[in-house]
Amino acid sequence: MPRISATTPARTFCHFSYAPRKPSSDLVFLVPTYTYQVYSNFVRPGRGAELADRATAWGALKETPDMNPEFGLSNYNYHSDGSGVAIVSQFRPMLDRGRNRSR
C-alpha cells in the first residue's frame, strides 16, 4: 500500500485497487470505498476524556466525536427519541478517522 506523507508528522494512507485491461476471471472483488463514511463519528460518551492522555502521548488528534456533536452521528448511534440514525453526510469532518488511525 503506498504511503503519502506531508512535511508534518501527520500521515494518512490511501488504498489502491488495480484491474487488468482484459478480465481474467469470473470472480468479482467489490471494494467498499464509502462504507467508512457511514460509520465514522461513532459517538461514545466520555471517550474523549478517556483517550486524552493517550492522544497527547501519541501526537494524535485530541478531538473525538463525543466532544463535537455538531459534526453529526454515526449509523451506530441513536437520536434522542431512540430512533436510529439513517442518514449520514459525507460532507463532514471524520474525527475518528484522523491521522495515524491505520497503525
C-alpha positions in Angstrom: 0.0 0.0 0.0 1.5 3.4 -1.0 2.2 5.8 1.8 1.7 9.5 1.3 3.5 11.8 3.7 3.5 15.5 4.2 6.2 17.7 5.7 4.5 17.4 9.1 4.4 14.3 11.3 0.8 13.7 10.2 0.2 10.7 8.0 -2.6 9.2 6.0 -2.9 6.1 3.9 -4.6 5.6 0.6 -5.8 2.2 -0.7 -5.5 1.4 -4.4 -7.1 -1.3 -6.5 -5.8 -2.5 -9.8 -7.7 -4.3 -12.5 -6.4 -5.9 -15.7 -7.4 -4.5 -19.0 -8.8 -7.8 -20.0 -10.8 -9.7 -17.4 -9.1 -12.9 -16.5 -11.6 -14.4 -14.0 -15.3 -14.8 -13.4 -14.7 -13.7 -9.8 -15.6 -10.1 -8.8 -13.9 -8.3 -5.9 -16.1 -5.4 -4.5 -14.2 -2.7 -2.7 -16.4 -0.8 -0.2 -14.9 2.6 -0.7 -17.6 4.7 1.1 -18.5 2.3 4.0 -16.2 4.1 6.4 -18.1 7.4 5.9 -21.4 5.9 7.2 -19.9 4.5 10.4 -17.5 7.3 11.2 -18.0 9.7 14.1 -19.4 7.0 16.3 -20.3 8.9 19.5 -19.3 7.1 22.7 -19.9 9.4 25.7 -16.8 10.0 27.7 -14.4 8.6 25.1 -12.6 11.9 24.6 -11.7 12.2 28.3 -10.7 8.5 28.3 -8.3 8.9 25.4 -6.9 12.4 26.1 -3.6 11.3 27.7 -3.0 8.6 25.1 -3.7 11.1 22.3 -1.3 13.6 23.7 1.4 10.9 24.1 0.9 9.6 20.5 0.6 13.1 19.0 -2.8 12.1 17.8 -5.9 14.2 17.2 -7.4 15.0 20.6 -10.9 15.8 19.3 -13.4 12.9 19.4 -17.0 12.7 18.2 -18.5 12.9 21.7 -16.8 16.3 22.1 -18.2 17.7 18.9 -21.9 16.9 18.5 -22.2 19.5 15.7 -20.5 17.0 13.3 -23.4 14.6 13.5 -23.8 11.0 14.5 -22.8 7.6 13.1 -25.2 4.9 11.9 -24.2 3.1 15.2 -25.8 5.9 17.2 -29.4 6.8 18.1 -31.3 10.1 18.1 -32.5 11.5 21.4 -36.0 10.0 20.7 -34.5 6.5 20.4 -34.8 6.2 16.7 -31.7 5.0 14.7 -29.6 7.3 12.5 -30.4 6.6 8.9 -28.8 9.5 7.0 -25.1 10.4 7.2 -23.4 13.1 5.2 -20.0 12.7 3.5 -19.5 16.4 3.9 -18.4 16.5 7.5 -15.1 16.0 9.3 -14.4 12.5 10.4 -12.9 12.9 13.8 -12.4 9.2 14.5 -10.7 8.6 11.1 -7.9 11.1 11.6 -4.2 10.8 11.3 -2.3 7.7 12.3 -5.5 5.6 12.5 -4.1 2.9 10.3 -1.4 1.8 12.7 
